[in-house]
Amino acid sequence: MLRQSIASAWRAPIRTSAETLLSCQTNRQSVWPQNPVRRLASLRATYVARRMVCKVSSEDAAKELDVALKDAITRIWPKVPGVLAIERFVCTKDWDYTITIRFEHHDALNEFLESSVMKHELYPHLRQFSHLFVGGMKGVQWQNFAVERML
C-alpha cells in the first residue's frame, strides 16, 4: 500500500507556491558565501543543511576526493558544533559529486559559515583538491536548505 501511494504521489503533478516550497538559498559563487542563512518563519524545518555539488573528472578523482573528505571528517569537522551528519552522493554515470552537511539549526549553520574553522581549515583543505573538480573551484556550487523530514 505504501509503495502504491508513493508511486502515485511521484506521478502526480507538482503544485507548489513560494510559501510551501522548502527553502533553497542558492549561491553560485566559487567560494563560501559571506551572507548568513536566512530564517524562514513560515517554513517548518527539522534541520538545515549545506550542500556542495560539483562534477569530478573520473572514478579515480572521486576516490581521491573521498579520502580527502574522510580526512576532514576525522580532523576538522569535530571542531564544528551542531553537525548532525555528513553524507556523500556520487552519480557514477555523470560523475556528479555531492556532499551534504546537516546541522541542528540555523544558528549552528550560521556560526559555522562565519567560523575560523571554515575559513582557515576547511576551505583551504577543499582548495587543495580543486584539480579534481571539473572547472576547478568555479565548478563547485553551494546551497543551503531548510529541511523537513517527512517519512
Sequence and secondary structure as in RCSB ss.txt:
>XXXX:A:sequence
MLRQSIASAWRAPIRTSAETLLSCQTNRQSVWPQNPVRRLASLRATYVARRMVCKVSSEDAAKELDVALKDAITR
IWPKVPGVLAIERFVCTKDWDYTITIRFEHHDALNEFLESSVMKHELYPHLRQFSHLFVGGMKGVQWQNFAVERM
L
>XXXX:A:secstr
 HHHHHHHHHHS     TTTS  EEEE  SS  SS     TTS  SEEEEEEEEEBSSHHHHHHHHHHHHHHHHH
TGGGSTTEEEEEEEEETTTTEEEEEEEESSHHHHHHHHTSHHIIIIIHHHHHTTGGGBTTGGGG EEEEEEE   
 
